[in-house]
Amino acid sequence: MKNIGVIFAGGVGSRMHSKDKPKQFLEIFNKPIIIHTLEHFEKNDDITDVVIASVKEWIPYLEGLIERYMIKKVRKIVPGGETGQLSIYNGLVAAKEVAGEDEAVVLIHDGVRPLINPDLLTQNIECVKKNGCCITSGIVKETIVVVDDNNKICEVPSRAHSRVAKAPQSFWLNDILEVQNKAIEEGITNAIDSCTLMKSFGRELYMIDGPYENIKITTPDDFFTMRAVLEAKENEQIYIS
């Protein structure tokens, strides 16, 4: 059996306003964000393989980083797609090539979501084995409201039963590929994430709570937050890895 990390890093980071390179290659503490992310998969003994969907033009650069930082589990790097969903799909197809006839769990994760830990990956794998899937979530610390098109509040869900869907989002490889193929056949190519896609096709979903600091590095504010979190970890003042 294989447990495969499917890392999608196909974006160019327009909201980050970075001038020279996509956001996944920006450095924090002299290390690219995507390497911070990949190291969690590298250090986890349960992860057998990693595939990456990357911006096509930056694949040679990424290959150089993987060699430099001695990331040994990466088996394939494939070009990303026109949308996030299609980037994930390309990664899943590559994961299927890696898995062959073996049963496989895939952990779908953003290349720019580095504030996780290896234990979270093991928890995802165990949840998939038990329930068939695992959506990593974040506990809601403020009240969530649902509004209509006129910004009228139409629902205030219970905070105790509300979560923010994050990543990894993990599934049996054959299950998520089946849904992806159905979606693409129906012209659905821009689902916001795998959780949304699976739910829209009637699949039951289960979740585990992940670290609150498990943010996606999308904007300059996120970049500075990540730097602050890593500094706090380094100083052993707040967070424990």
PyMOL commands that set and color helices and strands:
alter all, ss='L'
color gray80, all
select helices_A, chain A and resi 14-16+23-25+33-43+56-68+84-99+118-131+159-161+173-185+194-200+220-235
alter helices_A, ss='H'
color red, helices_A
select strands_A, chain A and resi 2-9+27-28+31-32+49-54+74-79+104-110+133-139+146-147+153-155+163-172+207-209
alter strands_A, ss='S'
color yellow, strands_A
deselect
rebuild
show_as cartoon
